[in-house]
Amino acid sequence: MKTKEDIKLEFAKLSAIDQEQLLDELLRDYETRGQILETLTDEIQKRNKKKPCPHCASEIVYKRGKQKGVQMYKCRSCNKWYSETTGTPLWDIKLKNKWQSYLRCMEQGMSIKKTAKEIGISIQTSFDWRHKILSSLAGFTPETLSEVVECDELELALSNKGSRNLKRKPRKRGSDFKRNEASSEPTVVQVVTAVQRNGEKYLKAVESKRLSADEIAKAFNGRLKDKTTLITDKHPSYKLFTKKNPTLKHKLVEAKQYVSKNDKNVHLQHVNNTHSQLRSFLNKFNGVSSKYLQNYLNWFAYGSKLSGTKETIKLWLTTILASPQAYHLFLQFKENAVNIRT
């Protein structure tokens, strides 16, 4: 990638007319990108008419003028003021004009440090923005899973990346870990992955040495509808889980075959492909701390939905503005990072 200095040198080689034309085009592009956020905010205001109070969820509210072009409201129930962006990741952000550029960097899979350098913000701000955005995706996971669902778990090493208080000796290689059944503390994280045949994905991180039926039940949290066909390998915990939930249909696949001998439609190809994509996705970040893993799983699942879509940045911003509890989730996340123990 060319640096700013390289671009300046190239720009200096252009004629005065070409320089003027290029500057006009860049200015129009910058203004257009800034208008996307304003347009979306206006659209959501018209759609909501009166936004419910993010503090007490009351709908007995009234408009109370505008502040810097943003609609303000006052709640009659708790008597608190709030704006159209209160509770969303954009609340209390001073550099909103850089968010679209930031989302573009996220779309390209840039690291927190590289993104900070690219758009001119601090590394801490880059970290906070990323997790504010990812906190908004928590409410966009599938509420139900039905029809045919492939399910399997992906085992990852428990990572304490960034921790200054390690209670164990550091590993010399990221992949150099053992399950260590004798240890009282888990050394691995299980990513329970469910994929519907229509492509809908649900991923849940569980800190567990070996997945149990109760942990599977807590991971799904009632999402599997009655009469759903659950396809798994011969892991005994899945057998016990479906035995405790007789409304589910359970079909098994030999671990070495990936496809049932009797029925070619009974396979785990979609979930295995998802695991392969997930590994590639996580590798770009040189490892993800386990306490932040769930946020990245939500990002991966949401990004899969947007693959092949042209207006990805617009859709990201729509999701962000439609997440009234994202800021509170982010604060909870900072105080006590995402708990992956069921």
C-alpha positions in Angstrom: 0.0 0.0 0.0 1.3 3.5 -0.9 2.0 5.9 1.9 0.6 9.5 2.0 4.0 10.8 1.0 4.0 8.6 -2.1 0.6 9.9 -3.1 1.7 13.5 -2.5 4.7 12.9 -4.9 2.4 11.4 -7.5 -0.1 14.3 -7.1 2.7 16.8 -7.7 3.5 15.3 -11.1 -0.1 16.1 -12.3 -0.9 19.2 -14.3 -2.7 22.1 -12.5 -6.0 21.2 -14.2 -5.7 17.5 -13.3 -4.9 18.4 -9.7 -8.0 20.7 -9.5 -10.2 18.0 -11.0 -8.9 15.3 -8.7 -9.4 17.5 -5.6 -13.0 18.2 -6.7 -13.7 14.5 -7.1 -12.2 13.7 -3.8 -14.2 16.4 -2.1 -17.5 15.3 -3.6 -16.7 11.7 -2.6 -15.9 12.8 1.0 -19.2 14.8 1.2 -21.2 11.9 -0.2 -19.8 9.5 2.4 -20.6 12.0 5.1 -24.2 12.3 3.9 -24.8 8.5 4.1 -24.8 8.8 7.9 -27.1 11.8 8.0 -29.5 10.3 5.5 -29.7 7.0 7.5 -30.3 9.0 10.7 -33.2 10.9 9.0 -34.7 7.6 7.6 -34.6 6.0 11.1 -36.2 9.1 12.6 -39.1 9.0 10.1 -39.5 5.2 10.6 -39.6 5.4 14.4 -41.5 8.7 14.6 -41.0 8.6 18.4 -38.0 6.6 19.6 -38.8 4.7 22.9 -36.8 5.8 25.9 -33.4 3.9 26.0 -33.3 4.3 29.8 -36.7 2.9 30.9 -38.1 1.6 27.6 -41.2 3.8 28.0 -43.0 5.0 24.8 -44.6 8.0 26.5 -42.1 10.4 25.1 -42.2 13.7 23.2 -39.8 15.6 20.9 -37.8 18.4 22.5 -36.1 20.3 19.7 -32.8 19.5 17.9 -29.2 19.8 19.1 -26.6 20.1 16.4 -29.1 18.8 13.9 -30.0 15.7 15.9 -33.5 15.2 17.2 -33.9 15.3 21.0 -36.5 13.6 23.1 -37.7 13.7 26.7 -39.3 10.8 28.6 -42.4 11.5 30.7 -41.9 8.4 32.8 -38.3 8.8 34.0 -37.9 12.5 33.0 -34.6 11.9 31.2 -33.4 13.5 28.0 -32.0 11.5 25.1 -31.2 11.8 21.3 -31.7 9.7 18.2 -28.3 8.1 18.7 -28.5 7.6 22.5 -27.6 4.0 23.3 -26.2 3.3 19.8 -22.5 3.0 19.2 -22.5 6.5 17.7 -23.6 8.0 21.0 -21.0 10.5 22.4 -18.7 10.1 19.4 -16.8 13.2 18.5 -15.4 12.0 15.1 -18.5 10.6 13.4 -17.2 11.7 10.0 -14.4 9.0 10.3 -16.8 6.1 11.0 -17.4 5.2 7.4 -13.7 5.1 6.8 -13.3 3.0 9.9 -16.0 0.5 8.8 -14.3 0.3 5.4 -11.1 -0.7 7.2 -13.0 -3.3 9.2 -14.5 -4.7 6.0 -11.0 -5.2 4.7 -10.0 -7.0 7.9 -7.4 -4.5 9.0 -6.0 -4.9 12.5 -6.8 -2.3 15.3 -3.3 -0.8 15.1 -3.3 -0.6 11.3 -6.8 1.0 11.2 -5.7 3.6 13.8 -2.8 4.6 11.6 -4.9 4.6 8.4 -7.6 7.0 9.6 -5.6 9.0 12.1 -6.9 8.0 15.6 -5.3 6.5 18.7 -5.0 2.7 19.1 -7.3 2.9 22.2 -10.0 4.8 20.2 -9.6 2.2 17.4 -10.1 -0.6 20.0 -13.1 1.1 21.6 -14.8 1.8 18.2 -14.4 -1.8 17.1 -16.1 -3.2 20.2 -18.8 -0.5 20.2 -19.6 -1.6 16.6 -19.4 -5.3 17.4 -21.6 -4.8 20.5 -24.3 -3.6 18.2 -24.3 -7.0 16.5 -25.3 -9.0 19.6 -29.0 -8.4 18.9 -28.7 -9.6 15.3 -28.0 -13.3 16.0 -30.8 -15.7 14.9 -33.6 -16.0 17.4 -34.7 -19.4 16.1 -33.2 -22.3 14.1 -35.5 -24.7 12.3 -35.9 -27.3 9.5 -32.4 -28.9 8.9 -29.6 -27.7 11.1 -26.0 -28.9 10.9 -24.2 -28.7 14.2 -20.6 -29.2 15.3 -18.0 -27.6 17.6 -14.7 -26.0 16.8 -12.0 -26.3 19.4 -9.7 -23.3 19.9 -6.9 -22.7 22.4 -7.9 -20.6 25.3 -6.2 -17.3 24.6 -5.2 -14.6 27.2 -3.8 -12.3 24.6 -3.1 -8.8 26.1 -3.4 -10.0 29.7 -0.7 -8.8 32.1 -1.6 -11.3 34.8 -1.1 -14.8 33.4 -1.4 -17.6 35.9 0.5 -20.1 33.6 3.7 -20.2 31.7 3.5 -18.6 28.3 3.1 -20.8 25.2 5.9 -20.4 22.7 3.6 -21.2 19.8 -0.1 -20.3 19.4 -1.1 -23.8 18.4 1.0 -25.5 21.0 -1.6 -26.4 23.5 -3.1 -29.5 25.1 -6.6 -30.1 26.4 -5.1 -31.1 29.8 -8.0 -33.2 31.2 -6.3 -33.3 34.6 -6.4 -29.5 35.0 -9.2 -28.0 37.0 -9.2 -25.0 34.6 -10.2 -25.3 30.9 -7.4 -24.7 28.4 -9.7 -24.7 25.3 -12.7 -22.8 24.0 -15.5 -24.7 22.1 -17.3 -22.8 19.4 -20.7 -24.4 19.1 -21.6 -23.8 15.4 -25.1 -24.3 13.9 -25.8 -23.7 10.2 -29.2 -23.9 8.6 -29.4 -25.1 5.0 -30.4 -21.6 4.0 -27.0 -20.3 5.2 -28.1 -18.8 8.5 -25.3 -19.2 11.1 -25.3 -19.2 14.8 -22.0 -19.4 16.8 -21.5 -19.4 20.5 -18.3 -19.6 22.4 -18.2 -21.9 25.4 -15.2 -22.3 27.8 -15.1 -26.1 28.3 -12.6 -28.9 28.3 -15.2 -31.2 26.8 -18.6 -30.1 25.7 -21.5 -31.4 27.8 -25.2 -31.7 27.0 -26.1 -29.0 29.5 -23.5 -26.6 27.9 -25.0 -27.3 24.4 -28.5 -26.6 25.8 -27.3 -23.3 27.3 -25.5 -22.4 24.1 -28.7 -22.8 22.0 -30.8 -21.2 24.7 -34.1 -22.5 23.3 -33.4 -21.4 19.7 -34.1 -24.9 18.1 -37.7 -25.1 17.1 -39.8 -28.3 17.5 -39.4 -30.9 14.8 -36.0 -29.4 13.7 -33.7 -32.0 12.2 -30.3 -31.7 14.0 -27.4 -33.3 12.1 -24.3 -33.9 14.2 -21.3 -36.3 14.5 -21.3 -39.1 17.1 -20.3 -36.9 20.0 -22.1 -38.4 23.0 -23.2 -35.0 24.4 -25.3 -34.3 21.3 -27.1 -37.7 21.7 -27.9 -36.9 25.4 -29.0 -33.3 24.4 -31.5 -34.6 21.8 -32.6 -37.3 24.2 -33.5 -34.6 26.7 -35.3 -32.7 23.9 -37.5 -35.3 22.2 -39.2 -32.8 19.9 -36.0 -32.6 17.9 -35.0 -35.2 15.2 -31.5 -36.3 15.5 -29.4 -37.7 12.6 -25.8 -38.9 12.9 -22.8 -38.7 10.6 -19.6 -40.7 10.9 -16.8 -38.3 11.8 -14.5 -39.8 9.2 -17.1 -39.8 6.4 -18.8 -36.4 6.8 -21.7 -37.8 4.8 -24.2 -40.5 5.8 -24.1 -43.8 3.9 -27.8 -44.1 3.8 -28.8 -40.5 2.9 -26.5 -38.1 1.0 -28.5 -35.1 2.3 -27.4 -35.9 5.8 -23.9 -34.4 6.0 -21.8 -31.7 7.8 -20.3 -30.0 4.8 -21.8 -26.6 5.5 -20.7 -26.5 9.1 -17.2 -27.8 8.2 -16.9 -25.1 5.5 -18.0 -22.5 8.1 -15.2 -23.7 10.5 -12.7 -23.4 7.7 -13.8 -19.8 6.9 -13.8 -18.9 10.6 -10.2 -20.1 11.1 -9.2 -17.9 8.1 -11.1 -15.0 9.5 -9.5 -15.2 12.9 -6.0 -15.8 11.5 -6.1 -12.2 10.0 -6.0 -10.8 13.6 -3.0 -13.0 14.7 -5.2 -14.5 17.4 -8.2 -13.2 19.3 -8.4 -13.1 23.1 -11.0 -15.6 24.3 -12.8 -13.0 26.4 -13.5 -11.0 23.2 -14.1 -14.1 21.0 -18.0 -13.9 21.0 -17.8 -10.4 19.5 -15.7 -11.6 16.7 -18.0 -14.6 16.1 -20.9 -12.2 15.8 -18.9 -10.2 13.3 -18.1 -13.3 11.3 -21.7 -14.4 11.2 -23.0 -10.9 10.3 -20.3 -10.5 7.6 -21.4 -13.8 6.0 -24.9 -12.3 5.6 -23.4 -9.3 3.8 -21.1 -11.2 1.5 -21.8 -10.3 -2.1 -23.8 -7.1 -1.1 -22.8 -3.9 -2.7 -23.9 -1.4 0.0 -22.1 -3.1 2.9 -21.2 0.2 4.7 -24.8 1.5 4.5 -26.0 -1.8 6.0 -23.4 -1.7 8.8 -24.5 1.8 9.7 -28.2 0.9 9.6 -27.5 -2.0 12.0 -25.5 0.3 14.3 -28.2 3.0 14.4 -30.9 0.3 15.0 -29.2 -1.0 18.1 -30.4 1.1 21.1 -28.7 -1.1 23.7 -25.3 -1.3 22.0 -23.6 1.4 24.1 -24.8 -0.2 27.4 -23.5 -3.6 26.1 -20.2 -2.0 25.4 -19.9 -0.5 28.9 -20.8 -3.9 30.3 -18.2 -5.4 28.0 -15.5 -3.0 29.2 -16.3 -3.6 32.9 -16.5 -7.4 32.6 -15.5 -8.7 29.2 -17.8 -11.1 27.4 -18.3 -14.1 29.7 -17.9 -17.3 27.7 -18.5 -19.6 30.6 -22.0 -21.0 30.4 
